[in-house]
Amino acid sequence: MANTNPARGMRDFLPVDVRRREYVIGIIKEVYESYGFEPLETPAVENLETLTGKYGEEGNQLIFKILKRGEHEKSGEADLALRYDLTVPLARVVANHKNDLPKFFKRYQIQPVWRADRPARGRFREFYQCDVDAIGSNSMIVEAELCAAVSEILLRLGFKNYEIRINHREILRGMLNAAGINEQFHIEALTIIDKKDKTGIEKMNDDLNHLTKMVKGALTLKDLFLKILERQLQIIEQSEIEPFSGFEEARIALANSINNASLDYLSGFIRNSNNGVSEIRNILALVSGTSAAGNIKVDLSLARGLSYYTGAIFEINVPDLAGSLGGGGRYDGLIGMFGKEQIPACGFSLGLERILVVMDERGMFPAELQNASADVLVTVWNGETISESLELATDLRAQGLRVLVYPEADKLGKQFKYASSINVPFVAILGDEERAEGLVALKNMQTGEQKTISRNEVAETIKIHKQV
Protein backbone atom coordinates (compact mmCIF):
# COMPACT_ATOMS: atom_id res chain seq x y z
CA MET A 1 0.00 0.00 0.00
CA ALA A 2 1.32 3.44 -0.96
CA ASN A 3 2.33 5.80 1.84
CA THR A 4 -0.34 8.52 2.14
CA ASN A 5 1.71 10.85 4.35
CA PRO A 6 3.24 13.98 2.80
CA ALA A 7 7.01 14.18 2.50
CA ARG A 8 8.82 14.73 5.80
CA GLY A 9 8.71 18.36 6.84
CA MET A 10 5.79 19.08 4.47
CA ARG A 11 2.10 19.31 5.36
CA ASP A 12 -1.42 19.06 4.02
CA PHE A 13 -3.76 21.90 4.95
CA LEU A 14 -7.40 21.07 5.63
CA PRO A 15 -10.13 23.72 5.24
CA VAL A 16 -9.93 25.05 8.82
CA ASP A 17 -6.14 25.33 8.47
CA VAL A 18 -6.49 27.30 5.25
CA ARG A 19 -9.11 29.63 6.76
CA ARG A 20 -6.80 30.38 9.70
CA ARG A 21 -3.87 30.97 7.36
CA GLU A 22 -5.90 33.32 5.18
CA TYR A 23 -7.15 35.19 8.26
CA VAL A 24 -3.58 35.89 9.42
CA ILE A 25 -2.34 36.71 5.92
CA GLY A 26 -5.29 39.07 5.43
CA ILE A 27 -4.33 41.10 8.51
CA ILE A 28 -0.64 41.11 7.51
CA LYS A 29 -1.44 42.37 4.00
CA GLU A 30 -3.85 45.00 5.29
CA VAL A 31 -1.28 46.43 7.70
CA TYR A 32 1.59 46.34 5.20
CA GLU A 33 -0.51 48.11 2.58
CA SER A 34 -1.54 50.75 5.14
CA TYR A 35 2.19 51.59 5.39
CA GLY A 36 2.46 52.00 1.61
CA PHE A 37 4.09 48.65 0.77
CA GLU A 38 3.28 47.06 -2.60
CA PRO A 39 2.92 43.34 -3.41
CA LEU A 40 5.63 41.37 -5.21
CA GLU A 41 5.97 37.73 -6.21
CA THR A 42 9.00 35.79 -7.46
CA PRO A 43 9.41 32.25 -8.88
CA ALA A 44 9.64 29.23 -6.57
CA VAL A 45 12.76 28.16 -8.46
CA GLU A 46 15.91 30.29 -8.73
CA ASN A 47 19.22 29.72 -10.47
CA LEU A 48 21.49 27.94 -7.98
CA GLU A 49 24.20 30.59 -8.38
CA THR A 50 21.66 33.24 -7.31
CA LEU A 51 21.28 31.63 -3.89
CA THR A 52 24.70 30.19 -3.06
CA GLY A 53 27.09 32.33 -1.07
CA LYS A 54 24.33 34.58 0.35
CA TYR A 55 23.43 32.74 3.57
CA GLY A 56 26.73 31.57 5.03
CA GLU A 57 28.14 28.06 4.98
CA GLU A 58 25.29 26.49 6.96
CA GLY A 59 22.68 28.19 4.81
CA ASN A 60 24.33 26.83 1.67
CA GLN A 61 23.88 23.31 3.05
CA LEU A 62 20.14 23.84 3.59
CA ILE A 63 19.34 24.89 0.01
CA PHE A 64 17.08 22.40 -1.82
CA LYS A 65 19.00 21.83 -5.04
CA ILE A 66 17.37 20.67 -8.28
CA LEU A 67 19.35 18.27 -10.48
CA LYS A 68 19.92 19.04 -14.12
CA ARG A 69 17.33 17.51 -16.39
CA GLY A 70 17.21 15.62 -19.67
CA GLU A 71 20.54 14.50 -21.11
CA HIS A 72 22.38 16.07 -18.15
CA GLU A 73 20.38 14.17 -15.50
CA LYS A 74 22.99 11.44 -15.01
CA SER A 75 25.67 13.99 -14.19
CA GLY A 76 24.25 14.43 -10.68
CA GLU A 77 24.90 18.16 -10.94
CA ALA A 78 22.43 20.86 -9.90
CA ASP A 79 21.77 24.16 -11.65
CA LEU A 80 18.51 25.28 -10.01
CA ALA A 81 17.22 25.45 -6.43
CA LEU A 82 14.00 26.04 -4.54
CA ARG A 83 13.71 29.52 -3.06
CA TYR A 84 15.47 29.61 0.37
CA ASP A 85 14.06 32.97 1.46
CA LEU A 86 12.38 36.03 -0.06
CA THR A 87 15.18 38.52 0.52
CA VAL A 88 17.75 37.29 -2.00
CA PRO A 89 15.13 37.00 -4.78
CA LEU A 90 14.08 40.57 -3.95
CA ALA A 91 17.67 41.75 -4.29
CA ARG A 92 17.86 40.02 -7.69
CA VAL A 93 14.59 41.68 -8.81
CA VAL A 94 15.76 45.15 -7.72
CA ALA A 95 19.07 44.73 -9.55
CA ASN A 96 17.29 43.40 -12.64
CA HIS A 97 14.45 45.97 -12.73
CA LYS A 98 16.19 48.98 -11.27
CA ASN A 99 14.96 51.31 -14.03
CA ASP A 100 11.35 50.08 -13.64
CA LEU A 101 11.11 50.66 -9.89
CA PRO A 102 10.76 53.91 -7.91
CA LYS A 103 13.75 55.40 -6.11
CA PHE A 104 12.29 54.27 -2.79
CA PHE A 105 10.71 50.86 -3.34
CA LYS A 106 8.57 49.41 -0.55
CA ARG A 107 7.35 45.87 -1.09
CA TYR A 108 5.73 43.02 0.80
CA GLN A 109 5.84 39.39 -0.30
CA ILE A 110 3.98 36.39 1.14
CA GLN A 111 5.08 33.13 -0.46
CA PRO A 112 6.44 29.71 0.55
CA VAL A 113 10.17 28.99 0.88
CA TRP A 114 12.01 25.67 1.24
CA ARG A 115 14.89 24.59 3.45
CA ALA A 116 16.48 21.16 3.82
CA ASP A 117 16.42 21.54 7.60
CA ARG A 118 15.66 18.93 10.25
CA PRO A 119 11.90 19.14 10.96
CA ALA A 120 10.89 19.95 14.54
CA ARG A 121 7.99 21.53 16.45
CA GLY A 122 7.07 24.66 14.50
CA ARG A 123 9.93 24.06 12.05
CA PHE A 124 9.15 22.73 8.58
CA ARG A 125 10.93 22.22 5.27
CA GLU A 126 8.25 24.13 3.39
CA PHE A 127 6.85 27.22 5.06
CA TYR A 128 5.52 30.66 4.30
CA GLN A 129 7.42 33.86 4.93
CA CYS A 130 5.71 37.23 5.15
CA ASP A 131 8.39 39.74 4.19
CA VAL A 132 8.30 43.51 4.13
CA ASP A 133 11.27 45.48 2.78
CA ALA A 134 12.20 49.08 2.02
CA ILE A 135 14.81 49.70 -0.69
CA GLY A 136 16.78 52.84 -1.45
CA SER A 137 17.15 54.71 1.86
CA ASN A 138 19.77 54.79 4.62
CA SER A 139 17.40 56.60 6.99
CA MET A 140 16.53 54.95 10.32
CA ILE A 141 12.92 55.91 9.60
CA VAL A 142 12.88 52.68 7.60
CA GLU A 143 13.80 50.53 10.63
CA ALA A 144 11.31 52.40 12.83
CA GLU A 145 8.43 51.88 10.40
CA LEU A 146 9.24 48.21 9.94
CA CYS A 147 9.16 47.70 13.72
CA ALA A 148 5.90 49.67 13.92
CA ALA A 149 4.27 47.64 11.13
CA VAL A 150 5.11 44.20 12.56
CA SER A 151 4.11 45.42 16.03
CA GLU A 152 0.73 46.55 14.72
CA ILE A 153 0.23 43.16 13.07
CA LEU A 154 0.96 41.30 16.31
CA LEU A 155 -1.40 43.54 18.28
CA ARG A 156 -4.21 43.00 15.77
CA LEU A 157 -3.66 39.23 15.89
CA GLY A 158 -4.06 39.32 19.67
CA PHE A 159 -0.44 39.20 20.89
CA LYS A 160 -0.20 41.37 23.98
CA ASN A 161 3.10 40.19 25.46
CA TYR A 162 5.98 40.23 22.98
CA GLU A 163 9.41 41.77 22.52
CA ILE A 164 11.17 43.15 19.48
CA ARG A 165 14.83 42.58 20.31
CA ILE A 166 17.31 44.86 18.55
CA ASN A 167 21.06 44.77 18.08
CA HIS A 168 23.56 45.98 15.49
CA ARG A 169 26.10 44.08 13.42
CA GLU A 170 28.78 46.70 14.08
CA ILE A 171 28.37 46.22 17.82
CA LEU A 172 28.58 42.46 17.40
CA ARG A 173 31.72 42.77 15.31
CA GLY A 174 33.24 45.02 17.97
CA MET A 175 32.37 42.53 20.70
CA LEU A 176 33.90 39.64 18.78
CA ASN A 177 37.04 41.65 18.14
CA ALA A 178 37.21 42.55 21.84
CA ALA A 179 36.93 38.85 22.64
CA GLY A 180 39.94 38.18 20.45
CA ILE A 181 38.01 36.38 17.72
CA ASN A 182 39.50 37.16 14.32
CA GLU A 183 37.17 38.43 11.62
CA GLN A 184 37.52 35.20 9.65
CA PHE A 185 35.62 33.45 12.48
CA HIS A 186 32.91 36.11 12.96
CA ILE A 187 30.19 34.48 10.83
CA GLU A 188 30.81 31.14 12.55
CA ALA A 189 30.55 32.75 15.99
CA LEU A 190 27.39 34.66 15.07
CA THR A 191 25.82 31.47 13.70
CA ILE A 192 26.58 29.65 16.97
CA ILE A 193 24.98 32.43 19.04
CA ASP A 194 22.01 32.69 16.68
CA LYS A 195 21.24 28.97 17.10
CA LYS A 196 21.16 29.04 20.91
CA ASP A 197 17.35 28.79 21.05
CA LYS A 198 17.48 25.63 18.92
CA THR A 199 20.61 23.94 20.29
CA GLY A 200 20.41 25.09 23.92
CA ILE A 201 22.70 27.26 26.02
CA GLU A 202 25.02 24.40 27.03
CA LYS A 203 25.71 23.39 23.43
CA MET A 204 26.21 27.04 22.47
CA ASN A 205 28.74 27.50 25.29
CA ASP A 206 30.62 24.36 24.19
CA ASP A 207 30.73 25.53 20.58
CA LEU A 208 31.87 29.03 21.54
CA ASN A 209 34.53 27.66 23.86
CA HIS A 210 35.78 25.39 21.09
CA LEU A 211 35.85 28.32 18.66
CA THR A 212 37.67 30.67 21.04
CA LYS A 213 40.27 28.02 21.89
CA MET A 214 41.20 28.08 18.22
CA VAL A 215 42.29 31.71 18.66
CA LYS A 216 45.24 32.35 20.97
CA GLY A 217 44.37 34.61 23.89
CA ALA A 218 40.66 34.85 23.06
CA LEU A 219 38.03 35.44 25.73
CA THR A 220 34.89 33.34 25.85
CA LEU A 221 31.76 35.24 24.90
CA LYS A 222 30.51 34.66 28.44
CA ASP A 223 33.59 36.41 29.87
CA LEU A 224 33.18 39.25 27.41
CA PHE A 225 29.56 39.74 28.42
CA LEU A 226 30.58 39.76 32.08
CA LYS A 227 33.21 42.41 31.38
CA ILE A 228 30.70 44.55 29.49
CA LEU A 229 28.14 44.05 32.25
CA GLU A 230 30.67 45.08 34.91
CA ARG A 231 31.41 48.30 32.98
CA GLN A 232 27.70 48.91 32.47
CA LEU A 233 26.86 48.48 36.15
CA GLN A 234 29.65 50.87 37.10
CA ILE A 235 28.26 53.48 34.74
CA ILE A 236 24.74 53.26 36.17
CA GLU A 237 26.23 53.30 39.70
CA GLN A 238 25.19 49.88 40.88
CA SER A 239 27.95 48.69 43.21
CA GLU A 240 27.20 44.99 43.55
CA ILE A 241 27.71 42.51 40.72
CA GLU A 242 26.00 39.16 41.17
CA PRO A 243 27.91 36.05 40.02
CA PHE A 244 26.63 34.46 36.82
CA SER A 245 26.80 30.74 36.15
CA GLY A 246 26.53 30.98 32.38
CA PHE A 247 26.17 33.04 29.23
CA GLU A 248 22.39 33.22 29.43
CA GLU A 249 22.31 34.73 32.92
CA ALA A 250 24.88 37.31 31.89
CA ARG A 251 22.92 38.08 28.73
CA ILE A 252 19.65 38.61 30.62
CA ALA A 253 21.26 40.79 33.26
CA LEU A 254 22.98 42.88 30.59
CA ALA A 255 19.80 43.28 28.56
CA ASN A 256 17.86 44.31 31.66
CA SER A 257 20.47 46.92 32.60
CA ILE A 258 20.63 48.63 29.21
CA ASN A 259 18.57 51.71 28.49
CA ASN A 260 18.62 54.43 25.90
CA ALA A 261 20.65 56.81 28.02
CA SER A 262 23.41 54.34 28.87
CA LEU A 263 24.20 52.94 25.44
CA ASP A 264 27.14 55.32 25.13
CA TYR A 265 29.37 53.12 27.27
CA LEU A 266 29.61 50.68 24.38
CA SER A 267 31.40 53.24 22.23
CA GLY A 268 34.24 53.46 24.73
CA PHE A 269 34.43 49.76 25.49
CA ILE A 270 34.06 48.32 22.01
CA ARG A 271 36.08 49.79 19.20
CA ASN A 272 34.33 50.71 15.94
CA SER A 273 30.84 50.48 17.45
CA ASN A 274 30.04 54.22 17.46
CA ASN A 275 27.86 54.09 14.36
CA GLY A 276 25.98 51.03 15.59
CA VAL A 277 25.25 52.63 18.96
CA SER A 278 24.14 55.85 17.30
CA GLU A 279 21.78 54.04 14.94
CA ILE A 280 20.19 52.00 17.74
CA ARG A 281 19.63 55.17 19.78
CA ASN A 282 18.06 56.78 16.73
CA ILE A 283 15.73 53.84 16.11
CA LEU A 284 14.65 53.75 19.77
CA ALA A 285 13.82 57.45 19.61
CA LEU A 286 11.89 57.13 16.35
CA VAL A 287 9.70 54.22 17.51
CA SER A 288 8.71 56.05 20.70
CA GLY A 289 5.55 57.40 19.08
CA THR A 290 4.56 54.19 17.25
CA SER A 291 2.83 50.92 18.12
CA ALA A 292 6.27 49.41 18.80
CA ALA A 293 6.92 51.77 21.74
CA GLY A 294 7.44 49.82 24.95
CA ASN A 295 7.95 46.52 23.10
CA ILE A 296 11.44 47.09 21.67
CA LYS A 297 14.46 46.07 23.74
CA VAL A 298 18.23 46.15 23.18
CA ASP A 299 19.77 42.67 23.40
CA LEU A 300 23.52 42.46 22.72
CA SER A 301 23.37 38.67 22.30
CA LEU A 302 21.01 38.90 19.32
CA ALA A 303 23.09 37.72 16.34
CA ARG A 304 20.99 36.47 13.38
CA GLY A 305 23.30 34.13 11.55
CA LEU A 306 22.65 35.16 7.95
CA SER A 307 25.82 36.66 6.54
CA TYR A 308 24.22 39.45 4.48
CA TYR A 309 23.18 41.68 7.40
CA THR A 310 25.18 44.91 7.70
CA GLY A 311 23.42 47.11 10.29
CA ALA A 312 20.56 46.94 12.78
CA ILE A 313 19.04 43.47 13.30
CA PHE A 314 15.73 42.49 14.89
CA GLU A 315 13.93 39.48 16.27
CA ILE A 316 10.44 39.01 17.75
CA ASN A 317 10.01 36.82 20.82
CA VAL A 318 7.01 35.84 22.93
CA PRO A 319 7.10 34.17 26.37
CA ASP A 320 7.30 30.36 26.58
CA LEU A 321 8.25 29.92 22.93
CA ALA A 322 11.57 28.50 21.82
CA GLY A 323 12.63 30.50 18.80
CA SER A 324 11.17 33.66 17.34
CA LEU A 325 8.06 34.78 15.46
CA GLY A 326 10.16 36.70 12.96
CA GLY A 327 13.22 38.80 12.40
CA GLY A 328 15.17 40.89 9.99
CA GLY A 329 17.61 43.71 9.61
CA ARG A 330 19.53 46.01 7.29
CA TYR A 331 21.40 44.45 4.37
CA ASP A 332 22.99 47.30 2.42
CA GLY A 333 25.46 45.13 0.52
CA LEU A 334 23.23 42.37 -0.83
CA ILE A 335 21.73 44.04 -3.91
CA GLY A 336 25.22 45.08 -5.01
CA MET A 337 26.11 41.39 -5.39
CA PHE A 338 23.79 41.31 -8.41
CA GLY A 339 24.83 44.59 -10.01
CA LYS A 340 27.36 47.39 -10.01
CA GLU A 341 25.48 49.70 -7.66
CA GLN A 342 25.21 49.30 -3.88
CA ILE A 343 21.60 50.05 -2.88
CA PRO A 344 20.61 50.36 0.80
CA ALA A 345 17.91 48.00 1.99
CA CYS A 346 16.21 46.85 5.18
CA GLY A 347 13.56 44.21 5.80
CA PHE A 348 11.53 42.23 8.31
CA SER A 349 10.17 38.71 7.91
CA LEU A 350 7.30 37.23 9.93
CA GLY A 351 7.27 33.45 10.33
CA LEU A 352 3.69 32.58 9.42
CA GLU A 353 3.95 28.93 10.56
CA ARG A 354 5.20 29.88 14.02
CA ILE A 355 2.44 32.47 14.37
CA LEU A 356 -0.20 29.90 13.38
CA VAL A 357 1.13 27.29 15.82
CA VAL A 358 1.23 29.74 18.73
CA MET A 359 -2.22 31.17 17.99
CA ASP A 360 -3.70 27.67 17.76
CA GLU A 361 -2.10 26.47 21.01
CA ARG A 362 -3.21 29.62 22.85
CA GLY A 363 -6.75 29.76 21.43
CA MET A 364 -6.26 33.11 19.71
CA PHE A 365 -8.30 32.49 16.52
CA PRO A 366 -11.83 33.91 16.17
CA ALA A 367 -14.46 31.23 16.74
CA GLU A 368 -16.10 31.84 13.36
CA LEU A 369 -13.05 30.42 11.57
CA GLN A 370 -14.16 26.98 12.78
CA ASN A 371 -17.44 27.34 10.90
CA ALA A 372 -18.12 25.90 7.49
CA SER A 373 -17.46 27.86 4.34
CA ALA A 374 -21.22 28.08 3.61
CA ASP A 375 -23.94 30.23 5.18
CA VAL A 376 -26.79 27.97 4.08
CA LEU A 377 -27.36 24.52 2.62
CA VAL A 378 -30.13 24.17 0.01
CA THR A 379 -31.79 20.76 0.13
CA VAL A 380 -32.81 18.62 -2.83
CA TRP A 381 -36.37 17.31 -2.31
CA ASN A 382 -36.33 14.78 -5.16
CA GLY A 383 -34.86 14.21 -8.60
CA GLU A 384 -37.49 16.37 -10.31
CA THR A 385 -36.80 19.46 -8.14
CA ILE A 386 -33.02 19.72 -8.57
CA SER A 387 -33.27 22.61 -11.02
CA GLU A 388 -35.40 24.61 -8.56
CA SER A 389 -32.85 24.01 -5.77
CA LEU A 390 -30.08 25.22 -8.06
CA GLU A 391 -32.14 28.28 -9.02
CA LEU A 392 -32.64 29.19 -5.33
CA ALA A 393 -28.90 28.74 -4.67
CA THR A 394 -28.10 31.05 -7.60
CA ASP A 395 -30.46 33.74 -6.24
CA LEU A 396 -28.91 33.55 -2.75
CA ARG A 397 -25.35 33.72 -4.10
CA ALA A 398 -26.29 36.80 -6.10
CA GLN A 399 -27.24 38.40 -2.77
CA GLY A 400 -23.81 37.76 -1.31
CA LEU A 401 -24.32 34.48 0.56
CA ARG A 402 -22.13 31.40 0.48
CA VAL A 403 -24.43 28.58 -0.60
CA LEU A 404 -23.94 24.82 -0.61
CA VAL A 405 -26.37 22.59 -2.55
CA TYR A 406 -26.80 19.03 -1.30
CA PRO A 407 -25.46 17.00 -4.24
CA GLU A 408 -28.27 14.44 -4.54
CA ALA A 409 -31.85 13.67 -3.58
CA ASP A 410 -31.92 12.08 -0.14
CA LYS A 411 -33.93 11.81 3.06
CA LEU A 412 -34.33 15.21 4.68
CA GLY A 413 -32.92 13.89 7.96
CA LYS A 414 -29.68 12.91 6.26
CA GLN A 415 -29.39 16.36 4.68
CA PHE A 416 -29.87 17.97 8.09
CA LYS A 417 -27.29 15.65 9.61
CA TYR A 418 -24.75 16.56 6.91
CA ALA A 419 -25.33 20.30 7.42
CA SER A 420 -24.82 19.86 11.15
CA SER A 421 -21.61 17.85 10.66
CA ILE A 422 -19.97 20.70 8.72
CA ASN A 423 -21.42 23.49 10.91
CA VAL A 424 -23.65 25.11 8.28
CA PRO A 425 -25.92 27.41 10.32
CA PHE A 426 -29.04 27.30 8.08
CA VAL A 427 -30.82 24.81 5.82
CA ALA A 428 -33.24 26.01 3.12
CA ILE A 429 -35.97 23.46 2.32
CA LEU A 430 -37.96 23.45 -0.92
CA GLY A 431 -40.72 20.88 -0.29
CA ASP A 432 -43.86 20.39 -2.35
CA GLU A 433 -45.90 22.92 -0.35
CA GLU A 434 -43.14 25.55 -0.30
CA ARG A 435 -42.61 25.33 -4.05
CA ALA A 436 -46.34 25.54 -4.74
CA GLU A 437 -46.66 28.75 -2.71
CA GLY A 438 -43.33 30.38 -3.64
CA LEU A 439 -42.00 29.98 -0.09
CA VAL A 440 -38.93 28.49 1.59
CA ALA A 441 -38.72 26.66 4.92
CA LEU A 442 -35.61 27.95 6.70
CA LYS A 443 -34.20 25.87 9.56
CA ASN A 444 -31.75 27.36 12.09
CA MET A 445 -29.39 24.47 12.83
CA GLN A 446 -28.18 26.01 16.09
CA THR A 447 -31.57 26.56 17.72
CA GLY A 448 -33.60 23.96 15.80
CA GLU A 449 -36.21 26.61 14.96
CA GLN A 450 -37.84 26.31 11.54
CA LYS A 451 -40.06 28.90 9.88
CA THR A 452 -41.57 29.32 6.45
CA ILE A 453 -40.85 32.64 4.72
CA SER A 454 -40.97 34.12 1.25
CA ARG A 455 -38.00 33.57 -1.02
CA ASN A 456 -37.24 37.30 -0.91
CA GLU A 457 -36.75 37.13 2.88
CA VAL A 458 -34.26 34.22 2.99
CA ALA A 459 -31.05 36.13 2.32
CA GLU A 460 -31.92 39.00 4.65
CA THR A 461 -32.84 36.62 7.48
CA ILE A 462 -29.50 34.83 7.21
CA LYS A 463 -27.53 38.09 6.97
CA ILE A 464 -29.19 39.45 10.13
CA HIS A 465 -28.16 36.28 11.96
CA LYS A 466 -24.55 36.66 10.74
CA GLN A 467 -24.38 40.20 12.15
CA VAL A 468 -25.53 39.17 15.64
KAVENLIN-V555241 format. One record per helix or strand of 3 or more residues. SS is the DSSP state (H for helix, E for strand). FROM is the first residue (numbers start at 1). LEN is the number of residues. If there is no record, write none. Layout:
BEGIN
ss	from	len
SS	FROM	LEN
SS	FROM	LEN
END
This chain:
BEGIN
ss	from	len
H	15	20
E	45	3
H	48	4
H	56	6
E	65	3
H	70	6
E	78	5
H	87	10
H	98	3
E	105	10
E	126	10
H	141	17
E	162	7
H	169	10
H	183	12
H	196	4
H	201	13
H	221	15
H	247	11
H	260	3
H	265	5
H	274	16
E	296	3
E	312	7
E	326	5
H	335	4
E	345	7
H	352	10
H	367	4
E	376	3
H	383	16
E	403	3
H	412	10
E	426	4
H	432	6
E	439	6
E	450	5
H	455	13
END
